Amino acid sequence: MVIEGTNKEVIIRLPSYVDTVGLQCLIDYLPYKEATAKSKAKQSDVEALVKEVKEGWWLKNKSHFVK
């Protein structure tokens, strides 16, 4: 494996025999890392947002599950 850094990007070179399923999992994680790299959100802020979204979803969809 070779990792190179330039002014604009990081380049990772791997041999062709590397497991592509595991590699895909890693690649799927990278956009999250890129999107959150400059975030100043605290974990408590994230948890509050998740709670708010879940409550809103439940209020909107409750009638589909509870009769």
Steps between C-alpha positions, in 0.01 A plus 500: 500500500620848413344818640592830339389845606483798268376853561151403384451128568617175656576216261490139622637221283423138588592174330225345288468197731353708785148388603260722307207452743700631793643774284148606394400530867795728558421707190135536610628647829719763335224743388384514863854583614527765230161653584569515874867596490437867577198447724504667838188313618521334838371148557220644715391720205488197271300297754249785544453524123451124470238509776317788330497325163379171648220672692386684188507179298297316764237773517467495122487119467343388828162434338657236273608291799248573778132458428 
